[in-house]
Amino acid sequence: MIDNKYGLDLEITGLWYIPFWKSTVFYAIIISSLILLLIMLFYFFHKKRNLKDQDPAVLLIRSLSSGQDLDKIDAQSFYFSLVFKFKEFIKYKYNLVVFDKTDRELKCFLHQHKDLDGQLVNILIEILDDSYVARFTKGVINKSKMESDLQKTISVMQQIISSASR
């Protein structure tokens, strides 16, 4: 032991110095950071994969396909929502503004656009005609007709989406 003029021991021989990067706290921070990074990457790629299903047209088809009990739905409100969703589909797929048009103007407008699918136009015109019947008969319409119109709408939309993705 070396004494200085003040009588203090200035040597630190019994104390071990461990650098921070060799401590267990450092390793715990690194491991937790890596786990957090992996969780963030998983979340990012999971969200990116689910964005494919976020196509508005696909979401419209899903909303139409959801189990609706047509016996409990009024025909007027059914056809109103069906025509509205059909207009949304045309807006998303063909980028045409059809919400500001009456039904007669819409028929003329659809016949003028040759880039639209003919089957889509024919089914929309048929549904518009059925909506007239539902409106003027105070909602008294055959439920099987409503079901067939719904299935026609869904099938045409699915065909257009599948042909566009090819």
C-alpha positions as CSV (number, residue, x, y, z in Angstrom):
1,M,0.0,0.0,0.0
2,I,1.3,3.4,-1.0
3,D,0.6,6.3,1.2
4,N,0.7,9.8,-0.1
5,K,1.3,12.8,2.0
6,Y,-2.3,13.0,3.0
7,G,-2.4,9.4,4.2
8,L,-5.0,8.2,1.6
9,D,-4.8,5.0,-0.4
10,L,-5.2,6.2,-4.0
11,E,-4.9,2.8,-5.8
12,I,-8.1,1.1,-6.9
13,T,-6.9,-2.5,-7.2
14,G,-9.9,-4.3,-5.8
15,L,-12.5,-2.7,-8.0
16,W,-13.2,-4.3,-11.4
17,Y,-14.3,-2.0,-14.2
18,I,-16.8,-3.5,-16.7
19,P,-17.4,-1.4,-19.8
20,F,-21.1,-0.8,-20.6
21,W,-21.0,-2.8,-23.9
22,K,-20.0,-5.9,-21.9
23,S,-22.7,-5.5,-19.3
24,T,-26.0,-7.5,-19.1
25,V,-28.0,-4.3,-19.3
26,F,-26.5,-3.5,-22.7
27,Y,-27.3,-7.0,-24.0
28,A,-30.9,-6.7,-22.6
29,I,-31.3,-3.4,-24.5
30,I,-30.0,-4.9,-27.7
31,I,-32.2,-8.0,-27.5
32,S,-35.3,-5.9,-26.7
33,S,-34.5,-3.5,-29.5
34,L,-34.2,-6.4,-32.0
35,I,-37.4,-8.0,-30.8
36,L,-39.2,-4.6,-31.2
37,L,-37.7,-4.2,-34.7
38,L,-38.9,-7.7,-35.7
39,I,-42.4,-6.9,-34.4
40,M,-42.5,-3.7,-36.4
41,L,-41.3,-5.4,-39.5
42,F,-43.9,-8.1,-39.1
43,Y,-46.6,-5.5,-38.6
44,F,-45.5,-3.5,-41.7
45,F,-45.4,-6.6,-44.0
46,H,-48.8,-7.8,-42.6
47,K,-50.3,-4.4,-43.3
48,K,-48.8,-4.3,-46.7
49,R,-50.2,-7.7,-47.5
50,N,-53.7,-6.7,-46.4
51,L,-53.6,-3.5,-48.5
52,K,-54.3,-5.6,-51.5
53,D,-57.7,-6.4,-50.1
54,Q,-58.4,-2.8,-49.5
55,D,-59.3,-2.1,-53.1
56,P,-62.6,-0.2,-52.8
57,A,-64.2,-2.4,-55.5
58,V,-63.3,-5.5,-53.6
59,L,-64.7,-4.0,-50.4
60,L,-67.9,-3.1,-52.2
61,I,-68.3,-6.7,-53.4
62,R,-67.7,-7.9,-49.8
63,S,-70.4,-5.6,-48.5
64,L,-72.8,-6.8,-51.1
65,S,-71.9,-10.5,-50.4
66,S,-72.4,-10.1,-46.7
67,G,-75.4,-12.1,-45.6
68,Q,-78.4,-9.8,-46.0
69,D,-81.8,-11.2,-45.1
70,L,-83.8,-9.9,-48.0
71,D,-87.1,-10.8,-46.3
72,K,-86.5,-8.1,-43.7
73,I,-85.3,-5.5,-46.2
74,D,-87.6,-3.1,-47.9
75,A,-87.4,-3.3,-51.7
76,Q,-87.0,0.4,-52.1
77,S,-84.1,0.7,-49.7
78,F,-82.5,-2.4,-51.2
79,Y,-82.5,-1.1,-54.7
80,F,-81.4,2.4,-53.5
81,S,-78.4,0.9,-51.8
82,L,-77.7,-1.5,-54.8
83,V,-77.8,1.3,-57.3
84,F,-75.6,3.5,-55.0
85,K,-73.0,0.7,-54.7
86,F,-73.1,0.1,-58.4
87,K,-72.4,3.8,-59.0
88,E,-69.5,3.6,-56.5
89,F,-68.1,0.6,-58.4
90,I,-68.2,2.6,-61.7
91,K,-66.5,5.5,-60.0
92,Y,-63.7,3.4,-58.6
93,K,-63.1,1.2,-61.6
94,Y,-63.7,3.6,-64.5
95,N,-63.1,6.9,-62.7
96,L,-66.4,8.3,-64.0
97,V,-68.6,10.7,-62.1
98,V,-72.1,9.3,-62.0
99,F,-73.5,10.4,-58.7
100,D,-74.7,13.7,-60.0
101,K,-76.9,12.1,-62.7
102,T,-80.5,11.0,-62.6
103,D,-81.3,7.5,-63.6
104,R,-82.3,8.5,-67.2
105,E,-79.2,10.6,-67.6
106,L,-77.1,7.7,-66.2
107,K,-78.5,5.4,-68.9
108,C,-77.6,7.8,-71.6
109,F,-74.3,8.5,-70.1
110,L,-73.4,4.7,-69.9
111,H,-74.5,4.1,-73.5
112,Q,-72.2,7.0,-74.6
113,H,-69.1,5.5,-73.0
114,K,-67.8,2.6,-75.1
115,D,-65.0,1.7,-72.7
116,L,-67.5,0.3,-70.2
117,D,-68.2,-3.4,-70.2
118,G,-71.5,-4.1,-72.0
119,Q,-72.6,-6.6,-69.5
120,L,-72.1,-4.2,-66.7
121,V,-74.2,-1.5,-68.5
122,N,-77.0,-4.0,-69.3
123,I,-77.2,-5.2,-65.7
124,L,-77.1,-1.7,-64.3
125,I,-80.0,-0.7,-66.6
126,E,-81.9,-3.8,-65.6
127,I,-81.4,-2.9,-61.9
128,L,-82.4,0.7,-62.5
129,D,-85.6,-0.6,-64.2
130,D,-86.3,-2.9,-61.2
131,S,-85.7,0.0,-58.9
132,Y,-88.4,2.0,-60.8
133,V,-90.8,-0.9,-60.2
134,A,-89.9,-1.0,-56.5
135,R,-90.4,2.7,-56.2
136,F,-93.8,2.9,-57.9
137,T,-95.2,-0.3,-56.4
138,K,-94.4,0.9,-52.9
139,G,-91.7,-1.7,-52.4
140,V,-93.9,-4.7,-53.4
141,I,-91.5,-6.8,-55.4
142,N,-90.6,-10.4,-55.6
143,K,-87.8,-11.3,-53.1
144,S,-86.4,-13.9,-55.6
145,K,-86.0,-11.0,-58.1
146,M,-84.1,-9.0,-55.5
147,E,-81.9,-12.0,-54.9
148,S,-81.2,-12.5,-58.6
149,D,-80.4,-8.8,-59.1
150,L,-78.0,-9.0,-56.2
151,Q,-76.3,-12.1,-57.5
152,K,-76.0,-10.6,-61.0
153,T,-74.4,-7.5,-59.6
154,I,-71.9,-9.4,-57.6
155,S,-71.0,-11.7,-60.5
156,V,-70.5,-8.9,-62.9
157,M,-68.4,-6.9,-60.5
158,Q,-66.2,-10.0,-59.8
159,Q,-65.8,-10.7,-63.5
160,I,-64.7,-7.1,-64.1
161,I,-62.2,-7.2,-61.2
162,S,-60.8,-10.5,-62.2
163,S,-60.4,-9.4,-65.9
164,A,-58.8,-6.2,-64.8
165,S,-56.2,-8.0,-62.6
166,R,-55.0,-10.2,-65.5
